[in-house]
């Protein structure tokens, strides 16, 4: 009698698809005209990276699904958040920051920290409905270094959203009206300084619609272009703006 092989863990499968990379300093390049103020607001929300790590830690200290691999996946994602924070701080070091946006972002951070929803659900909604909108914005309106960093973080976030959404679903946690209001208010703040534009990558309504769609349906078909957006060739970039792949 043969023994049935155990089913592969969906959590372990998702982390196995990640590509290791290292955060490296970047040079300051030219930003897309008209999108600078919004990019600095998006950058100010880098302060949410380490709180997401804390959300995962809080989740690890609560009851979790019995599915194999869930603990390993959450710990793996915590390490990613630290690298994301480092990479985004390199961008801030190169470009400087908008102090007003930095201060206002602290109020947004406080609201997310204090919201009573399950911490892993909060991480899932932040990543799916806010980070998945910020990162494409940075790719289309940033310079070489910003585009490279946002692409690398995006690859990690695909796994994060899959893992954290699955944990929340297995726990029976769903986002209510209050969490949706916080998500919407965060998106409105990010894109408030944009207006109507024939360039959709600078159009306020376009970006708010993507956040709405990602929250409501988990999909944003209008962002399909980001999957094939132009990435800078190595010979076009100074070495300090190139990614470093593999483990540190």
Secondary structure, 3 states (H helix, E strand, C coil): CCCCCCCCCHHHHHHHCCCCEECCCCCCCCCCCCCHHHHHHHHHHHHHHHHHHHHHHHHHCCCCCCCCCHHHHHHHHHHHHHHHHHHHHHHHHHHCCCHHHHHHHHHHHHHHHHCCCCHHHHHHHHHHHHHHHHHHHHHHHCCHHHHHHHHHHHHHHHHHHHHHHHHHHHHCCCCCHHHHHHHHHHHHHHHCCCECCCCHHHEHHHHHHHHHHHHHHCCCHHHHHHHCCCCCCHHHCCHHHCCEECCC
